[in-house]
Amino acid sequence: MSDVSRGTWAVWGVAALIVVMAAVGAGLATVELEVPAPTVFAFRGFDAVTGLCYAAIALLILHHQPSNGVGILFLGIGFVTVFFWMTSQ
């Protein structure tokens, strides 16, 4: 396997992990209604939606230019956003 295909698989793997974490977090948010609604302008799951949007933009960027640093940065921001949202549930 070449380095480009390994990088592509890694990007898609992280993106799939973000989607799974958002789905698990959404499931926890619907079961655990004891979590208070945000007091600022947002809704439950806003962080998950934001993280998924960052991941989608990262995949678009990295699909066209696999070594683009901005795409990798967006993928990292999406992962961290969804991770912190999921662990705060």
Secondary structure, DSSP 8 states (H G I E B T S, - for coil): --HHHHHHHHHHHHHHHHHHHHHHHHHHHHH-TTS---SSS--TTHHHHHHHHHHHHHHHHHHH-TT-HHHHHHHHHHHHHHHHHHHT-
